[in-house]
Amino acid sequence: MLFGKTLLITGVASGIGARTAELAAHMGADVIGVDLRRPQAAAGAFIEADLASAEGVAGLLARLPRRIDALCNVAGISGTLGAATTLAVNFYGLRALSEQVAPRLREGGAIVNVASIAGFGWRANLERAKLLSEEPGFPDVAAVAAKYGVKDEECYPVSKEALLVWTFRAAHQPLFRERGIRVNAVSPGPVETPILTEFRRVLGDARVDDDIARVSRAGTSPDIAPPILFLCSDGARWINGANLAVDGGLEASINAQVLGF
Ligand SMILES: NC(=O)c1ccc[n+]([C@@H]2O[C@H](COP(=O)([O-])OP(=O)(O)OC[C@H]3O[C@@H](n4cnc5c(N)ncnc54)[C@H](O)[C@@H]3O)[C@@H](O)[C@H]2O)c1
């Protein structure tokens, strides 16, 4: 399904991004990987870029080919670097890259955003998520964090809530929709990657252990990569503006508790 397609994948130096790049290359895609750090074994081409700033995104754009089939926004950070940097990487950098790559995406192409079960609260916190997702351009992230009172300890979930709301909206934004570019999200639960140790510090052991206990084990990168690539493929051509839980049933369990069924 991906043979001969060009996939731009961020966060390829570790965890979910590395596995997604490896699997895509295995399936015959031409992979252009992006990360802050050079991967130990790059699957395809690699471009070093920092997605936390407008300059970093612009520098990356200048090095990309004119035609891309799909963009997988996998790069992300846990929140330990504070609200401003976390909003920059997890949301504003991702959005800037998506909007700037859009003209190079072929008609019927796809964008897949890796969000998280941590963004589950987007409905409860809708007003803030809407306002964050509406801030134009690549804003001054420190000023945005201050304006909406985003505290360091909550910045990771807040960044993913904004990402989910933007995903739903982007699917209907003319920039993407007029050329049939689908925009979807994948939301993992806890996954055994280097970031999980940091989540334990940010979210607390109790929250992470409870999430894992609900579904018997943590996920692994090989659990998450195939659904990301499915959403890139033409097999997902009628899936747009969706958030796919890839969490062994965690979201269903939380829904049952929160909604009472
Ligand atoms: N592991 C989990 O438990 C889990 C759960 C839910 C969602 N996620 C999400 O999955 C995605 C991938 O996380 P992972 O688990 O593979 O973590 P990871 O730490 O293994 O990989 C993240 C990658 O992103 C890169 N990155 C970070 N900041 C960057 C920047 N400014 N510019 C470019 N690249 C940058 C890192 O260098 C790293 O290679 C993230 O968006 C994360 O929020 C992870």
The ligand as an SDF file (V2000), in Angstrom:
LIG
                    3D

 44 48  0  0  0  0  0  0  0  0999 V2000
    5.7550    6.5130   24.6390 N   0  0  0  0  0  0  0  0  0  0  0  0
    4.5490    6.7890   25.1060 C   0  0  0  0  0  0  0  0  0  0  0  0
    4.1580    6.3240   26.1800 O   0  0  0  0  0  0  0  0  0  0  0  0
    3.6230    7.6710   24.3060 C   0  0  0  0  0  0  0  0  0  0  0  0
    2.2650    7.6480   24.6210 C   0  0  0  0  0  0  0  0  0  0  0  0
    1.3890    8.4710   23.9120 C   0  0  0  0  0  0  0  0  0  0  0  0
    1.8820    9.2920   22.9160 C   0  0  0  0  0  0  0  0  0  0  0  0
    3.2170    9.3010   22.6410 N   0  0  0  0  0  0  0  0  0  0  0  0
    3.6820   10.2050   21.5930 C   0  0  0  0  0  0  0  0  0  0  0  0
    4.3810    9.4740   20.6170 O   0  0  0  0  0  0  0  0  0  0  0  0
    5.3080   10.3270   19.9690 C   0  0  0  0  0  0  0  0  0  0  0  0
    6.6370    9.6280   19.8710 C   0  0  0  0  0  0  0  0  0  0  0  0
    7.1250    9.4000   21.1780 O   0  0  0  0  0  0  0  0  0  0  0  0
    8.0890    8.1780   21.5620 P   0  0  0  0  0  0  0  0  0  0  0  0
    7.3880    7.4230   22.5880 O   0  0  0  0  0  0  0  0  0  0  0  0
    8.5610    7.5170   20.3480 O   0  0  0  0  0  0  0  0  0  0  0  0
    9.2420    9.0160   22.3010 O   0  0  0  0  0  0  0  0  0  0  0  0
   10.8070    9.0920   22.0360 P   0  0  0  0  0  0  0  0  0  0  0  0
   11.3380   10.0250   23.0580 O   0  0  0  0  0  0  0  0  0  0  0  0
   11.3720    7.7210   21.9570 O   0  0  0  0  0  0  0  0  0  0  0  0
   10.9280    9.7570   20.5780 O   0  0  0  0  0  0  0  0  0  0  0  0
   10.6270   11.1110   20.3290 C   0  0  0  0  0  0  0  0  0  0  0  0
   11.5410   11.6110   19.2200 C   0  0  0  0  0  0  0  0  0  0  0  0
   11.1920   12.9820   18.9340 O   0  0  0  0  0  0  0  0  0  0  0  0
   12.3930   13.7100   18.7200 C   0  0  0  0  0  0  0  0  0  0  0  0
   12.2180   15.1300   19.0070 N   0  0  0  0  0  0  0  0  0  0  0  0
   11.9730   15.6930   20.2150 C   0  0  0  0  0  0  0  0  0  0  0  0
   11.9740   17.0290   20.1070 N   0  0  0  0  0  0  0  0  0  0  0  0
   12.2100   17.3130   18.8070 C   0  0  0  0  0  0  0  0  0  0  0  0
   12.3380   18.5390   18.0750 C   0  0  0  0  0  0  0  0  0  0  0  0
   12.2650   19.7260   18.6880 N   0  0  0  0  0  0  0  0  0  0  0  0
   12.5860   18.4730   16.7560 N   0  0  0  0  0  0  0  0  0  0  0  0
   12.7280   17.2730   16.1370 C   0  0  0  0  0  0  0  0  0  0  0  0
   12.6190   16.0820   16.7670 N   0  0  0  0  0  0  0  0  0  0  0  0
   12.3720   16.1080   18.0970 C   0  0  0  0  0  0  0  0  0  0  0  0
   13.3720   13.0800   19.7250 C   0  0  0  0  0  0  0  0  0  0  0  0
   14.7230   13.3960   19.4000 O   0  0  0  0  0  0  0  0  0  0  0  0
   13.0240   11.6090   19.6300 C   0  0  0  0  0  0  0  0  0  0  0  0
   13.8040   10.9400   18.6580 O   0  0  0  0  0  0  0  0  0  0  0  0
    5.3270   11.6310   20.7610 C   0  0  0  0  0  0  0  0  0  0  0  0
    4.5600   12.6030   20.0850 O   0  0  0  0  0  0  0  0  0  0  0  0
    4.6730   11.2390   22.0740 C   0  0  0  0  0  0  0  0  0  0  0  0
    4.0250   12.3340   22.6940 O   0  0  0  0  0  0  0  0  0  0  0  0
    4.0980    8.4910   23.2990 C   0  0  0  0  0  0  0  0  0  0  0  0
  1  2  1  0
  2  3  2  0
  2  4  1  0
  4  5  1  0
  4 44  2  0
  5  6  2  0
  6  7  1  0
  7  8  2  0
  8  9  1  0
  8 44  1  0
  9 10  1  0
  9 42  1  0
 10 11  1  0
 11 12  1  0
 11 40  1  0
 12 13  1  0
 13 14  1  0
 14 15  2  0
 14 16  1  0
 14 17  1  0
 17 18  1  0
 18 19  2  0
 18 20  1  0
 18 21  1  0
 21 22  1  0
 22 23  1  0
 23 24  1  0
 23 38  1  0
 24 25  1  0
 25 26  1  0
 25 36  1  0
 26 27  1  0
 26 35  1  0
 27 28  2  0
 28 29  1  0
 29 30  1  0
 29 35  2  0
 30 31  1  0
 30 32  2  0
 32 33  1  0
 33 34  2  0
 34 35  1  0
 36 37  1  0
 36 38  1  0
 38 39  1  0
 40 41  1  0
 40 42  1  0
 42 43  1  0
M  CHG  2   8   1  16  -1
M  END
$$$$
